[in-house]
Amino acid sequence: MVAAGCTRAPAGLDGQGYGGNIGFTVVAGNSYFRGCQRADPVVINRRTTHMDKIFGHLPWKEIVFACFCAVTLIQLFYYSWFFQRLAFYRSKNREKSQQHPVSVIICARDEAGRLAKNLPGALVQEYPSSHEVIVVNHNSQDDTRYLLDEFKKTFKGLHIVNLEYEAKGIQGKKYPLSMGIKEAKYEVVLLTDADCVPASEHWIMKMQDGYREGIQVVLGYSPYRKTPGFLNKLIRFETFHTALQYLSYALAGSPYMGVGRNLSYKKELFFQNKGFSSINQIPGGDDDLFINKVAKGKNTGIVIDPDAFTVSEPKTNFADWMHQKTRHYSTSKYYKSKHRFLLGLYSASFFVFYPLFFVSLALYDWRYVLAVFGARFLLQGLVYFRSMRKLQETDLFAWWWLLDIWMFLYYLIFVPSLWKKPRANWK
């Protein structure tokens, strides 16, 4: 039976060798639509078959496994080219050690409690050469001023700079830090924070020893204090993982950041680059963005002697830590293009590694999948073990495989902060 409005095409004249209600009649090689109300199932089946020919026969299992192999190769590149440099790093022996005059600079705002606890660690350093400790009190509303005055009575090397006003157009800690550097007597400035304490009385000695011929920037390590709880392990592992990157990049001749909790550079370098003038409008970045701008492969050194560490107090709840890390990551979008590419590629490959691993394990030959996974696992384990030993984080090694999986969730949580505008707060 022919549907209303349709013309039955004679067999052999429908262009496909089929008769029936196909919705058009072929006349002299041309098609004329007749307004059919329903399509022939044969046409639908032909279209489905055509799509199947395009997508249905693709080797999806092989494609997923190939992607997993490619991501693993990217990871192996980072561990074998960059991160092994820290894992197998040995400081060069020096025939003679030079003792540079040093100005330690600490900026504080409403930090009376932390200064009372941590400032003595900087004031009692055993350093025979000239040195001073500058504390910049930036408009504190607590007892910071009175506390510093009391310290001054005992420690004559303490230099107090009281700032009563805010600086318009200069956000974050850049204004007090700039004033501290301006007041510094000596060429080498050594920076730390009010919530940090030197790991030993040889902190100044060890950090200034990183200055060799041509070196203008010295990067240090500042771990968080070990406390009970799994959150502490997450915080310390993330800190270790960040240090593994910026210290290894520096050793590879491509330094991209430092941490203000333990960082040194020369006063001349600061003023040659007009201080923080190029990043004054950005709330953060007084450490990482400045170093990203001025640090070069030949003018940057690292010091990872445990006596040169400064120890910080970790956050005690996840929300505070998340706020802290969001503030830190919000400045990374201002890094140089090559550093954004290298860091982005590593993070992206890390983020998709475990999803591709589990999917490949489900779809492909598990023996090949585990072989590829094992190559990364062994190299990563070796690098982590040696690097954790150098940075005094060996207790984390037993957990590294689990913390490595956690990093997938870490990137998932903190990636959105890359697009957030940094908050205009001091800390």
C-alpha positions in Angstrom: 0.0 0.0 0.0 1.4 3.4 -1.0 1.3 6.2 1.5 -0.7 9.3 0.6 1.4 11.9 -1.3 4.0 9.3 -2.3 4.8 7.8 -5.7 5.9 4.2 -5.9 9.1 4.0 -7.8 9.3 1.2 -10.3 11.8 -1.4 -9.5 15.1 -0.6 -11.0 14.4 3.2 -11.2 15.0 4.1 -7.6 18.8 4.4 -8.0 19.4 1.5 -5.6 17.6 -1.4 -7.1 14.8 -1.3 -4.6 11.1 -0.7 -5.1 8.6 0.5 -2.5 7.8 3.8 -0.7 11.3 5.5 -0.7 9.9 9.0 -1.0 11.1 10.0 -4.4 10.9 9.0 -8.1 13.9 9.0 -10.3 13.2 10.7 -13.7 16.0 11.1 -16.2 18.6 10.8 -13.4 17.0 13.5 -11.2 15.1 13.2 -7.9 11.8 14.8 -7.2 10.5 14.8 -3.6 6.8 14.2 -3.2 6.3 15.1 0.5 6.2 11.6 2.0 5.0 11.4 5.5 7.3 8.6 6.6 10.8 7.5 5.7 11.6 4.1 4.6 13.5 2.0 7.3 15.9 1.0 4.7 17.2 4.6 4.4 17.6 4.9 8.2 19.5 1.6 8.2 21.8 2.8 5.5 22.6 5.9 7.4 23.3 3.9 10.6 25.5 1.5 8.7 27.4 4.5 7.2 28.1 5.9 10.7 29.2 2.4 11.9 31.6 2.3 9.0 33.2 5.5 10.3 33.2 5.0 14.1 32.1 1.4 14.7 35.3 -0.2 13.5 37.8 2.1 15.1 40.3 0.3 17.4 39.1 2.0 20.5 41.1 -0.3 22.8 44.3 0.4 21.0 43.6 4.1 20.9 43.1 4.3 24.7 46.2 2.3 25.3 48.2 4.4 22.9 47.0 7.6 24.8 48.1 6.0 28.1 51.5 5.2 26.6 51.9 8.7 25.3 51.0 10.3 28.7 53.4 7.9 30.4 56.2 8.9 28.1 55.6 12.5 29.0 55.8 11.7 32.7 59.0 9.7 32.1 60.5 12.7 30.3 59.9 15.0 33.3 61.2 12.5 35.8 64.3 11.5 33.8 65.2 15.1 32.5 64.1 17.4 35.3 63.4 15.6 38.6 66.3 13.3 38.6 68.6 16.3 38.9 67.4 17.0 42.4 67.4 13.3 43.3 71.0 12.9 42.4 72.2 16.4 43.2 75.5 16.9 45.0 76.7 20.3 45.9 80.2 21.1 44.6 83.0 21.2 47.0 84.6 24.7 47.4 88.2 25.2 48.1 87.3 28.2 50.3 84.1 29.5 51.7 83.4 33.2 51.5 81.2 34.8 54.2 79.1 37.6 52.8 77.5 40.3 55.0 73.8 39.4 55.1 70.5 41.3 55.8 67.7 39.1 57.0 64.3 40.6 56.2 61.0 39.6 57.9 57.7 41.3 57.1 55.0 41.1 59.7 51.5 42.3 60.2 49.6 41.5 63.4 52.0 38.6 64.0 53.0 39.3 67.6 52.3 35.7 68.7 54.4 34.2 65.9 57.2 36.7 66.2 57.5 35.9 70.0 57.9 32.2 69.1 60.0 32.3 65.9 62.0 35.6 65.8 64.6 34.4 68.3 65.6 31.6 65.9 66.8 34.3 63.4 68.4 36.5 66.1 70.6 33.8 67.6 72.3 32.7 64.4 75.9 31.7 64.7 77.4 33.7 61.9 80.8 35.4 62.4 80.5 37.9 59.5 78.4 41.1 59.5 74.6 40.5 59.5 71.4 42.1 60.7 67.8 41.1 61.1 65.2 43.6 59.8 61.6 43.3 60.9 59.2 45.4 58.9 56.1 46.1 61.0 53.4 46.9 58.5 50.6 48.8 60.2 50.1 46.1 62.9 47.2 46.6 65.2 48.3 44.1 67.8 51.3 44.2 70.2 53.9 43.7 67.5 55.5 47.1 68.0 55.9 46.6 71.8 57.2 43.1 71.3 59.9 44.3 68.9 60.9 47.1 71.2 61.5 44.5 73.9 63.5 42.3 71.6 65.6 45.3 70.6 66.8 45.7 74.2 68.4 42.3 74.1 69.4 41.9 70.4 71.3 44.9 69.1 71.4 43.5 65.6 67.6 43.8 65.3 66.6 46.7 63.0 62.9 47.7 63.3 61.0 49.4 60.4 57.6 50.6 61.4 55.2 51.5 58.5 52.1 53.3 59.5 50.3 53.7 56.2 49.3 51.6 53.2 50.8 52.2 49.8 48.2 53.0 47.1 48.5 50.8 44.0 50.9 48.4 45.6 49.1 45.2 46.8 50.1 42.4 49.1 53.4 42.3 50.8 55.4 44.1 48.2 55.5 47.5 49.8 56.8 46.4 53.2 59.3 44.1 51.6 60.5 46.8 49.3 61.0 49.1 52.3 62.9 46.4 54.1 65.2 45.9 51.1 65.8 49.6 50.9 66.7 49.8 54.5 69.1 46.8 54.3 72.8 47.6 54.9 74.2 44.7 53.0 74.1 43.4 49.5 72.8 39.9 50.2 69.2 39.8 51.5 67.8 36.7 53.0 64.0 36.5 53.3 61.7 34.5 55.5 58.3 34.9 57.1 57.1 35.6 60.7 55.5 32.1 60.9 58.8 30.4 60.0 61.8 29.5 62.2 65.3 28.5 61.0 65.9 24.8 61.4 69.3 25.5 62.9 71.6 28.3 64.1 73.6 27.8 60.9 70.8 28.9 58.6 72.4 32.2 57.5 75.8 30.5 57.0 74.4 27.8 54.8 72.2 30.0 52.7 74.8 32.6 52.0 77.2 29.8 51.0 75.1 29.3 47.9 76.6 32.4 46.4 79.3 31.5 44.0 80.7 33.5 41.1 77.8 34.8 39.0 75.1 33.7 41.4 72.5 36.4 42.3 69.6 34.2 43.4 69.6 31.4 45.9 66.6 29.2 46.4 66.0 27.3 49.6 63.5 24.8 51.0 60.9 25.5 53.7 59.1 22.3 54.9 56.1 22.3 57.1 56.3 20.9 60.6 55.4 17.3 61.1 52.2 16.8 63.1 49.8 13.9 63.5 47.0 13.4 60.9 46.6 12.6 57.3 46.0 16.3 56.3 49.6 17.1 57.5 50.9 14.4 55.1 48.9 15.9 52.2 50.2 19.4 53.0 53.8 18.2 53.3 53.7 16.0 50.2 52.3 18.9 48.1 55.1 21.1 49.5 57.7 18.4 48.7 56.2 18.0 45.2 56.4 21.7 44.5 60.0 21.9 45.7 60.9 18.9 43.5 59.7 20.9 40.6 61.2 24.4 41.2 64.5 23.1 42.5 64.9 20.6 39.6 64.0 23.3 37.1 66.6 25.6 38.6 69.2 22.8 38.3 68.1 22.3 34.7 68.9 25.9 33.9 65.2 27.1 33.9 64.3 28.5 37.3 60.7 29.7 37.5 59.9 30.4 41.2 61.1 30.5 44.8 59.3 30.6 48.1 59.4 33.7 50.3 59.7 31.5 53.4 63.4 30.8 52.5 64.8 32.8 49.6 67.8 35.0 49.0 68.9 37.4 46.3 71.2 40.4 45.9 70.0 43.9 46.6 71.6 45.1 43.3 69.5 42.6 41.3 66.3 43.9 43.0 66.9 47.6 42.1 68.3 46.8 38.6 64.9 45.3 37.8 63.0 48.2 39.5 61.8 46.0 42.3 58.2 44.9 42.1 57.1 47.7 39.8 56.0 45.3 37.0 53.8 43.3 39.3 52.6 45.9 41.8 49.1 45.6 40.6 49.0 41.8 41.4 48.2 41.0 45.0 50.7 38.1 45.3 53.9 37.2 43.6 56.5 39.0 45.7 58.4 35.7 45.7 57.5 33.5 42.7 56.7 36.2 40.1 59.7 38.3 41.0 62.0 35.2 40.7 60.2 34.2 37.5 61.2 37.6 36.1 64.8 37.9 37.3 66.1 34.3 37.7 68.3 32.9 34.9 70.0 29.6 34.4 73.4 31.0 35.2 72.5 33.3 38.0 70.5 31.0 40.2 71.7 28.4 42.7 70.0 26.1 45.3 70.8 25.1 48.9 69.2 22.0 50.3 71.3 21.4 53.3 68.9 20.5 56.2 70.6 23.2 58.4 69.5 25.8 55.8 65.8 24.9 56.0 63.2 27.1 57.6 60.2 25.3 59.2 56.7 26.6 58.9 53.5 25.8 60.8 51.0 23.9 58.6 47.3 24.6 58.4 45.1 22.5 60.6 42.0 22.3 58.5 41.4 21.6 54.8 39.4 24.8 54.1 42.3 27.1 55.3 44.8 25.1 53.3 42.6 25.3 50.2 42.4 29.0 50.6 46.2 29.3 50.9 46.9 27.2 47.8 44.2 29.0 45.8 46.0 32.2 46.6 49.4 30.7 45.5 48.1 29.3 42.3 46.3 32.4 41.2 49.7 34.0 40.3 51.0 31.2 38.2 49.1 32.4 35.1 51.6 35.4 35.0 54.6 33.1 34.6 56.7 33.2 31.4 55.1 31.3 28.5 57.7 28.5 28.5 57.2 27.9 32.2 53.4 27.9 31.8 53.7 25.3 29.0 56.1 23.0 30.8 54.1 23.2 34.1 50.8 22.8 32.3 51.9 19.8 30.3 53.2 18.1 33.4 50.0 18.8 35.4 47.8 17.7 32.5 49.7 14.5 32.0 49.5 13.8 35.7 45.8 14.5 35.8 44.9 12.1 33.0 47.4 9.4 33.9 45.3 7.4 36.4 42.0 7.6 34.5 43.8 6.3 31.4 45.5 3.6 33.4 42.2 2.2 34.8 40.4 2.4 31.5 43.3 0.7 29.7 43.4 -1.9 32.4 39.7 -2.7 31.7 39.9 -2.7 27.9 43.3 -3.8 26.9 45.7 -6.6 27.7 46.5 -6.1 31.4 50.1 -7.3 31.0 51.1 -4.5 28.6 49.2 -2.0 30.7 51.0 -3.0 33.9 54.4 -3.0 32.1 53.9 0.6 31.1 52.6 1.6 34.5 55.6 -0.2 36.1 58.1 1.7 34.2 56.8 5.0 35.6 56.3 3.5 39.0 59.9 2.4 39.4 61.4 5.6 38.1 59.1 7.7 40.1 59.8 5.7 43.2 63.5 6.1 42.8 63.3 9.8 42.3 60.9 10.3 45.2 63.0 8.1 47.6 66.3 10.0 46.9 64.6 13.4 46.8 62.7 12.8 50.0 65.9 11.8 51.7 67.6 15.0 50.6 64.7 17.1 51.8 64.2 15.3 55.1 60.7 13.9 54.2 61.5 10.2 54.3 58.5 9.4 56.4 56.3 10.2 53.4 57.9 7.6 51.2 55.7 4.8 52.6 52.7 6.8 51.5 53.9 8.1 48.2 51.9 5.7 46.0 48.7 6.7 47.7 49.6 10.4 47.8 50.5 10.1 44.1 46.9 9.0 43.4 45.6 11.9 45.6 47.4 14.3 43.3 44.7 13.6 40.7 42.1 14.9 43.1 44.4 17.8 44.0 44.6 19.0 40.4 40.8 18.6 40.1 40.3 20.8 43.1 42.8 23.5 42.5 42.9 23.9 38.7 40.0 26.4 38.7 42.1 28.7 40.9 44.3 29.3 37.8 41.5 31.5 36.4 40.6 33.2 39.6 41.7 36.8 40.2 44.1 37.0 43.2 42.6 38.5 46.3 43.8 41.9 47.3 44.9 40.9 50.9 48.2 41.3 52.6 48.8 37.5 53.3 
